[in-house]
Amino acid sequence: MTDDSTDISRLIAGTGKSRSPWLWGAAIAAVLALGGAGWWMTARNSVATVSYDTAAVTRGALTVTVTATGTVQPTTKVDLSSELSGTLVAVGVDYNDKVTKGQELARLDDTKTRAQVANAEASVAAARARVTQAEATATENAATYDLAKQLEKRGVTARRDFISTDAEYRRSQAAVDIARADLTVAEANLELARADLENSVIRAPIDGIVLSRTAEVGQIVASSLNAPVLFTLAGDLAKMDLQVDIDEADIGRIATGNEATFTVDAFPGRSFPARIAQVRYAPETTDNVVTYKAVLTVENPDGLLRPGMTATAAITVASVDDSLIIPNAALRYAPPQTASASRGGSGLLGLIMPRRGPGGPSATADGKSVWVLRDGTPVNIPVTPGETDGRQTAITADGLTQGDAVITDQSVAQ
């Protein structure tokens, strides 16, 4: 500030006796400005201090998980309708009933089907009789044919008579084939009628439990492509599936066999183990968000989990047993850039454009080094990042040990 004062003094002295009042005012204002600016910069530079936020380097295990939501479902679930049209005359089970394979659940009126079975049985009996009749005729004609053939060789029978006998014999053989074919058709129709009679009783196809029931006595059931679901059965609920939606950004880390734990709202604070059994390739798009279905197997021996429960799963995709661990903020930290002394001028120009003080823009962190505070001074140490859970990262570094204080942020106090 001495050079500026000298310049002003010379300006004042150079005016001599011709000094005017406006020059005196300008000189006084300049002196006051110089004094105020000098005081401000001296105070600013003297009280600015930098403090660092640090975190200790730890050593231990790190588990990386992917979070997904889904629902608990039975391993096997079957919707039952009726193959026949008719009226329900009996319903034998209700909600939550345990059933065994082949057990009767409901029964249709079987009056018509029983009559159809009786009709088919009569047709089979008639067809068998026709086969017997045709075979007897064929046997008779065969004997007649043999005799006619011998006589024809001896020249006793006319050739015309032998041709007639031969044709009759062949017709009787064909009649046997026709009768046997008719018997096959009749037997097939009997099987169809018996199948319809059997299907008039709706039976459980699996061992399990009744999840839902819409069947009522007197209800008319129509067999069609849109036949109503009468029963929904679930398999053994001691083993269940958890079907979750995996975001496409995480699907590359998910694999069959990954261990997982999940929670449900019904039992807060309790987690259940699971394992991925299948990761499906088919995408599912909802509101332009692509996900992939993963199926996890769940043991449910106590029956606490119920079909349809919403679950939040944490799937373990990677783990580190023993490694140095630092917070991710340490990899994102970089100290502010230091302004060069040439940025600020001297004299009046220096007052107008002073040099930059602490708290300037930060350098760009590359994620491959950290700053460690040692004896109050930041020291840069290269590291090799490994697995991360989003908050912490496992690293390897030669110049870093457990307990070192890595810098995560800083603040400037005036």
Disulfide bonds with the S-S distance in Angstrom:
none
